[in-house]
Amino acid sequence: MLIRDIINGLNDWSPINRANGNDFMIYGGSDRDVSKIAVCMIATPNVLRKAKELGAEFIITHEPTFHESLKRYNGEDNYFNDKVYLAKKQLVKEIDIPIYRFHDYSHFTEVDKINAGFVKKLALSGTFDGQRTFTLDTPVTVYELESEIKNKLGLFHIRFIGKRNKRVKNISLCVGACGDACVYNELNREGIDLVICGEVTEYSVCEYVRDSAQLGVDMALFLLGHMGSERAGMEYVCDHINSTMSGIKAIYIESDEVYV
């Protein structure tokens, strides 16, 4: 199957509902005929090497391969001459596997596919609204839920702010890095008992929740890390490819958490 047909198939499954600027070919063209795909959260050097070892002919990643946000701090000239950027660019060229970023189409659609994958991986009894809210059939304590999440997602670390004996029914999913404002709004949304996020500014939102706990205001926040919170979503994408695209074999390659 041609790479462009695979991309079109993903976009038909998860049609975008807002302006798109983050889904594109990072390396290579879309006219190659491929049968084996590597799917990952982020194409780290180790993931790239593993994809080559496994004979992958195309890589689908969720997050950027080259960390171009660093241009804002270093300026383009310094960024494009950065030793890490140059070394990774050389590795990508040596590996010579086309890389596509599947991001906005996975999130900004009727059912957020990354959150859907998170919910599927946890396999908790409850209902998901397709976007952000998961409602448990039976309330559990924060302590019980923390253990369940850590075990099912295979996380090294979960950071928590709030009261561990708090009972939780309505959970807001702010996986990845949806921004401080988003997490703040969800913490204060009526009926939300717990917010689960990937990453957020510690001195800002985290200290806000710590203040709430010390002042008797009932809030609770889990921080799973960006990779830890979203990788189940890309496993979900991998499963979808295998179940719907004939003649294609997709393999999920774990990029691991940043902090181990």
For each residue, the residues with C-beta under 8 A, 3 or more apart:
1: 5 6 33 34 35 245 247 248
2: 5 6 30 31 32 33 34
3: 6 7 29 30 31 32 34 58 98 100
4: 7 8 30 31
5: 1 2 8 9
6: 1 2 3 9 10 34 37 58 241 245 248
7: 3 4 10 11 30 100 102
8: 4 5 11 12
9: 5 6 12 13 244 245
10: 6 7 13 14 60 102 105 237 240 241
11: 7 8 14 15 16 105
12: 8 9 15
13: 9 10 113 240 244
14: 10 11 105 106 109 111 113
15: 11 12 105 109 110
16: 11 20 23 104 105 108 109
17: 108 109 110
18: 104 108
19:
20: 16 23 104 105 108
21: 104
22: 101 103 104
23: 16 20 100 101 102 103 104 105
24: 100 101
25: 28 29 30 98 99 100
26: 43 61 64 65 66 99 100 101
27: 65 92 97 98 99
28: 25 32 96 97 98 99
29: 3 25 32 98
30: 2 3 4 7 25 98 100
31: 2 3 4
32: 2 3 28 29 57 58 98
33: 1 2
34: 1 2 3 6 37 57 58 98 248
35: 1 57 247 248 249
36: 54 55 56 57 58 248 249 250 251
37: 6 34 56 57 58 59 60 241 248 249 250 251
38: 47 50 51 54 56 58 59 60 97 250 251 252 253
39: 59 60 61 234 235 237 238 241 250 251 252 253
40: 43 44 47 51 59 60 61 62 234 252 253 254 255
41: 61 62 63 227 230 231 234 255
42: 47 61 62 63 64 65 227 255
43: 26 40 47 48 51 59 61 65 99 255
44: 40 47 48 255
45: 48 49 88 91
46: 49 50 255
47: 38 40 42 43 44 50 51 59 253 255
48: 43 44 45 51 52 59 91 92 95 97
49: 45 46 52 53 91 95
50: 38 46 47 53 54 253
51: 38 40 43 47 48 54 56 59 95 97 253
52: 48 49 55 56 95 97
53: 49 50
54: 36 38 50 51 251 253
55: 36 52
56: 36 37 38 51 52 59 97 251
57: 32 34 35 36 37 97 98
58: 3 6 32 34 36 37 38 97 98 99 100
59: 37 38 39 40 43 47 48 51 56 97 98 99 100
60: 10 37 38 39 40 99 100 101 102 234 237 250
61: 26 39 40 41 42 43 64 65 99 100 101 102
62: 40 41 42 101 102 103 106 114 230 233 234
63: 41 42 101 103 226
64: 26 42 61 67 68 69 101
65: 26 27 42 43 61 88 92 99 101
66: 26 85 88 89
67: 64 70 85
68: 64 71 79
69: 64 72
70: 67 73 74 79 82
71: 68 74 75 76 79
72: 69
73: 70
74: 70 71 78 79 82
75: 71 78 79
76: 71 79 80
77: 80 81
78: 74 75 81 82
79: 68 70 71 74 75 76 82 85
80: 76 77 85
81: 77 78 85 86
82: 70 74 78 79 85 86
83: 86 87
84: 87 88
85: 66 67 79 80 81 82 88 89
86: 81 82 83 89 90
87: 83 84 90 91
88: 45 65 66 84 85 91 92
89: 66 85 86 92 93
90: 86 87 93 94
91: 45 48 49 87 88 94 95
92: 27 48 65 88 89 95 96 99
93: 89 90 96
94: 90 91
95: 48 49 51 52 91 92
96: 28 92 93
97: 27 28 38 48 51 52 56 57 58 59
98: 3 25 27 28 29 30 32 34 57 58 59
99: 25 26 27 28 43 58 59 60 61 65 92
100: 3 7 23 24 25 26 30 58 59 60 61
101: 22 23 24 26 60 61 62 63 64 65
102: 7 10 23 60 61 62 105 106 237
103: 22 23 62 63 106 107
104: 16 18 20 21 22 23 107 108
105: 10 11 14 15 16 20 23 102 108 109
106: 14 62 102 103 109 112 113 114 233 237
107: 103 104 112 113 114
108: 16 17 18 20 104 105 112
109: 14 15 16 17 105 106 112 113
110: 15 17 130
111: 14 116 130 131
112: 106 107 108 109 115 116 130 131 132
113: 13 14 106 107 109 116 117 233 236 237 240
114: 62 106 107 117 118 175 176 230 233 234 236
115: 112 118 119 128 131 132 173 175 233
116: 111 112 113 119 120 128 130 233 236
117: 113 114 120 121 232 233 234 235 236 237
118: 114 115 121 122 173 175 229 230 232 233
119: 115 116 122 124 128 134 173
120: 116 117 123 232 236
121: 117 118 152 153 232 235 236
122: 118 119 148 149 152 153 232
123: 120 152
124: 119 134 136 148
125: 136 137 138
126: 134 135 136 137
127: 134 135 137
128: 115 116 119 133 134 135
129: 132 133 134 135
130: 110 111 112 116
131: 111 112 115
132: 112 115 129 172 173 174 186
133: 128 129 170 171 172 173 192
134: 119 124 126 127 128 129 170 171 173
135: 126 127 128 129 169 170 171
136: 124 125 126 139 140 168 169 170 171
137: 125 126 127
138: 125
139: 136 167 168 169 193
140: 136 144 145 148 167 168
141: 144 145 164 165 166 167 168
142: 145 146 160 162 163 164 165 166 167 168 194 220
143: 146 147 164 165
144: 140 141 147 148
145: 140 141 142 148 149 168 194
146: 142 143 149 150 158 160 164 222
147: 143 144 150 151
148: 122 124 140 144 145 151 152
149: 122 145 146 152 153 155 158 196 222 224
150: 146 147 153 155 158
151: 147 148 154
152: 121 122 123 148 149
153: 121 122 149 150 224 228 231 232
154: 151
155: 149 150 158 224 225 228 257
156: 228 257 259 260
157: 225 228 257 259
158: 146 149 150 155 222 223 224
159: 222 223
160: 142 146 164 220 221 222 223
161: 206 209 210 213 219 220 221 223
162: 142 166 194 209 212 213 219 220 221
163: 142 166 213 218 220
164: 141 142 143 146 160
165: 141 142 143
166: 141 142 162 163 193 194 218 220
167: 139 140 141 142 193
168: 136 139 140 141 142 145 171 193 194 220
169: 135 136 139 193
170: 133 134 135 136 191 192 193 194
171: 133 134 135 136 168 192 193 194 195 196
172: 132 133 186 187 189 192 194 195 196
173: 115 118 119 132 133 134 196
174: 132 178 182 183 186 195 196 197 198 200
175: 114 115 118 178 196 197 198 224 229 230 233
176: 114 198 199 226 229 230
177: 198 199 200 226
178: 174 175 182 183 197 198
179: 182 183 200
180: 183 184 200 201 204 205
181: 184 185
182: 174 178 179 185 186
183: 174 178 179 180 186 187 195 197 200 205 221
184: 180 181 187 188 205 208
185: 181 182 188 189
186: 132 172 174 182 183 189 192 195
187: 172 183 184 192 195 205 208 209 212 219 221
188: 184 185 192
189: 172 185 186 192
190:
191: 170
192: 133 170 171 172 186 187 188 189 195
193: 139 166 167 168 169 170 171 220
194: 142 145 162 166 168 170 171 172 220 221 222
195: 171 172 174 183 186 187 192 219 220 221 222
196: 149 171 172 173 174 175 221 222 224 229
197: 174 175 178 183 200 221 222 223 224 229
198: 174 175 176 177 178 223 224 225 226 227 228 229 230
199: 176 177 223 225 226
200: 174 177 179 180 183 197 204 205 206 221 223
201: 180 204 205 206
202: 205 206 207
203: 206 207
204: 180 200 201 207 208
205: 180 183 184 187 200 201 202 208 209 221
206: 161 200 201 202 203 209 210 221 223
207: 202 203 204 210 211
208: 184 187 204 205 211 212
209: 161 162 187 205 206 212 213 219 220 221
210: 161 206 207 213 214
211: 207 208 214 215 217
212: 162 187 208 209 215 217 218 219
213: 161 162 163 209 210 217 219
214: 210 211
215: 211 212
216:
217: 211 212 213
218: 163 166 212
219: 161 162 187 195 209 212 213
220: 142 160 161 162 163 166 168 193 194 195 209
221: 160 161 162 183 187 194 195 196 197 200 205 206 209
222: 146 149 158 159 160 194 195 196 197
223: 158 159 160 161 197 198 199 200 206
224: 149 153 155 158 175 196 197 198 228 229
225: 155 157 198 199 228 229 257 258 259
226: 63 176 177 198 199 229 230 258
227: 41 42 198 230 231 255 256 257 258
228: 153 155 156 157 198 224 225 231 257
229: 118 175 176 196 197 198 224 225 226
230: 41 62 114 118 175 176 198 226 227 233 234
231: 41 153 227 228 234 235 254 255
232: 117 118 120 121 122 153 235 236
233: 62 106 113 114 115 116 117 118 175 230 236 237
234: 39 40 41 60 62 114 117 230 231 237 238 252
235: 39 117 121 231 232 238 239 252
236: 113 114 116 117 120 121 232 233 239 240
237: 10 39 60 102 106 113 117 233 234 240 241
238: 39 234 235 241 242 250 251 252
239: 235 236 242 243
240: 10 13 113 236 237 243 244
241: 6 10 37 39 237 238 244 245 248 250
242: 238 239 245 248 249 250
243: 239 240
244: 9 13 240 241
245: 1 6 9 241 242 248 250
246:
247: 1 35
248: 1 6 34 35 36 37 241 242 245
249: 35 36 37 242
250: 36 37 38 39 60 238 241 242 245
251: 36 37 38 39 54 56 238
252: 38 39 40 234 235 238
253: 38 39 40 47 50 51 54
254: 40 231
255: 40 41 42 43 44 46 47 227 231
256: 227 260
257: 155 156 157 225 227 228 260
258: 225 226 227
259: 156 157 225
260: 156 256 257
